[in-house]
């Protein structure tokens, strides 16, 4: 009986601690070069290992090509090129394609490596202005997860990336 009572007390204290941190949102963290980025998990349909990609002539430089996902053609965008982090397209064993809903269609985002899902409280998210300069519209915040001391995530909004 004592064990049952102590479990209830522990459970309540965990709930109270969660309330103190505030509402949480889940973000999938990934890397592009040496930087860590994150997208709200609700925007991600699937995480894929790179499939065969067919180049598209005269496409924008950040478009790697198209791939077939269960019979549907999906445009694949290299986020490193889109953010002007590099000019060359690279893919290795850790590379993944994030299938996301953006601009009314599914688009594949090529990333260097998928890290993990972070559950960020409102208190762990800062406005992008803390970086000191004006940030592009697709950077909506800076995540500083408490469980990962020193980690900084650039939180992305997909809508501004695909408006132009």
C-alpha positions as CSV (number, residue, x, y, z in Angstrom):
1,X,0.0,0.0,0.0
2,X,2.8,2.4,0.9
3,X,4.4,1.8,-2.6
4,X,1.1,2.7,-4.3
5,X,0.8,6.0,-2.3
6,X,4.4,6.9,-3.0
7,X,3.8,6.3,-6.7
8,X,0.8,8.6,-6.7
9,X,2.8,11.4,-4.9
10,X,5.7,10.9,-7.5
11,X,3.2,11.1,-10.3
12,X,1.7,14.3,-9.0
13,X,5.0,15.9,-8.6
14,X,5.9,15.1,-12.2
15,X,2.6,16.6,-13.4
16,X,3.3,19.7,-11.2
17,X,6.8,20.0,-12.7
18,X,5.3,19.8,-16.2
19,X,2.8,22.5,-15.4
20,X,5.6,24.8,-14.1
21,X,7.4,24.5,-17.4
22,X,4.2,25.4,-19.3
23,X,2.7,24.1,-22.5
24,X,5.1,22.0,-24.6
25,X,5.5,21.7,-28.4
26,X,7.4,18.8,-30.1
27,X,10.1,19.6,-32.7
28,X,12.2,17.3,-34.8
29,X,15.8,18.4,-34.7
30,X,18.2,17.9,-37.6
31,X,21.5,19.2,-38.8
32,X,22.6,21.2,-41.8
33,X,26.4,21.4,-41.8
34,X,27.3,22.3,-38.2
35,X,24.0,24.0,-37.3
36,X,21.0,22.4,-35.6
37,X,17.5,23.2,-36.8
38,X,14.1,22.0,-35.8
39,X,10.6,21.8,-37.4
40,X,7.4,21.2,-35.5
41,X,6.6,17.5,-35.6
42,X,3.1,18.1,-36.9
43,X,4.5,19.4,-40.2
44,X,6.4,16.1,-40.9
45,X,4.7,13.3,-42.7
46,X,7.6,10.9,-42.8
47,X,11.4,10.5,-42.5
48,X,12.9,8.7,-45.4
49,X,16.3,7.3,-46.3
50,X,17.4,8.9,-49.6
51,X,15.6,7.2,-52.5
52,X,16.7,7.5,-56.1
53,X,16.4,11.1,-57.2
54,X,15.9,12.2,-60.8
55,X,17.4,15.6,-61.7
56,X,15.1,18.2,-63.2
57,X,16.6,20.3,-66.0
58,X,16.4,24.1,-65.5
59,X,15.1,23.7,-61.9
60,X,16.0,26.2,-59.2
61,X,19.5,25.5,-57.8
62,X,18.2,24.3,-54.4
63,X,15.9,21.7,-56.1
64,X,17.9,18.4,-56.1
65,X,15.2,16.7,-58.2
66,X,12.2,14.5,-57.9
67,X,11.6,11.1,-56.3
68,X,8.8,8.7,-56.3
69,X,7.2,8.0,-52.9
70,X,4.6,5.2,-53.2
71,X,3.8,6.3,-56.7
72,X,3.6,10.0,-56.1
73,X,6.3,12.4,-57.4
74,X,7.8,14.5,-54.7
75,X,10.1,17.5,-55.2
76,X,13.3,17.3,-53.1
77,X,14.9,20.5,-51.9
78,X,18.4,20.7,-50.4
79,X,18.0,23.0,-47.4
80,X,21.7,23.7,-47.2
81,X,21.5,25.3,-50.7
82,X,18.2,27.0,-49.8
83,X,19.8,28.7,-46.8
84,X,23.0,29.4,-48.8
85,X,25.1,27.3,-46.5
86,X,26.9,25.5,-49.3
87,X,26.8,25.4,-53.1
88,X,27.5,21.7,-53.5
89,X,25.0,18.9,-53.1
90,X,26.1,16.2,-50.7
91,X,24.4,13.0,-49.4
92,X,25.9,10.3,-47.2
93,X,24.7,7.4,-45.0
94,X,23.3,9.8,-42.3
95,X,21.4,12.0,-44.8
96,X,17.6,11.9,-44.6
97,X,14.7,13.3,-46.5
98,X,12.0,14.8,-44.4
99,X,8.6,14.5,-46.2
100,X,6.7,17.6,-45.1
101,X,3.4,19.3,-45.9
102,X,4.2,22.7,-47.3
103,X,2.4,25.0,-49.7
104,X,-0.4,22.6,-50.2
105,X,1.8,19.7,-51.3
106,X,4.3,17.2,-50.0
107,X,7.9,18.3,-50.4
108,X,11.1,16.4,-49.5
109,X,13.7,18.3,-47.5
110,X,17.2,16.9,-47.7
111,X,19.0,17.2,-44.3
112,X,22.4,16.0,-43.2
113,X,21.2,14.0,-40.1
114,X,18.1,13.6,-38.0
115,X,18.9,14.1,-34.3
116,X,15.9,13.6,-32.1
117,X,12.5,14.9,-31.0
118,X,12.6,17.7,-28.4
119,X,9.6,18.7,-26.3
120,X,10.1,22.4,-25.8
121,X,8.2,24.4,-23.2
122,X,7.3,28.0,-23.9
123,X,10.0,29.0,-21.5
124,X,12.7,27.2,-23.6
125,X,11.8,29.1,-26.8
126,X,13.2,32.6,-27.3
127,X,12.4,35.1,-30.1
128,X,14.9,35.0,-33.1
129,X,16.0,38.6,-32.2
130,X,18.3,37.1,-29.4
131,X,20.8,36.3,-32.2
132,X,21.5,40.0,-32.5
133,X,20.6,40.6,-36.1
134,X,17.4,40.5,-38.2
135,X,16.6,36.9,-39.0
136,X,14.9,35.6,-42.2
137,X,11.1,35.1,-41.9
138,X,11.5,31.3,-41.8
139,X,13.4,31.4,-38.5
140,X,10.6,31.8,-35.9
141,X,12.5,31.2,-32.7
142,X,15.5,29.8,-30.8
143,X,15.0,26.6,-28.8
144,X,17.2,26.0,-25.8
145,X,16.2,22.6,-24.5
146,X,16.8,22.2,-20.8
147,X,17.7,18.5,-21.1
148,X,20.5,19.3,-23.6
149,X,22.8,21.9,-21.9
150,X,24.3,24.4,-24.4
151,X,22.2,23.1,-27.3
152,X,20.7,25.8,-29.5
153,X,18.1,24.9,-32.2
154,X,16.9,27.3,-34.9
155,X,13.2,26.8,-35.1
156,X,11.8,26.9,-38.6
157,X,8.4,27.8,-40.1
158,X,8.0,26.1,-43.5
159,X,5.4,28.5,-45.0
160,X,7.8,31.4,-45.7
161,X,10.3,29.0,-47.3
162,X,8.0,28.0,-50.1
163,X,6.1,31.3,-50.8
164,X,8.3,32.6,-53.5
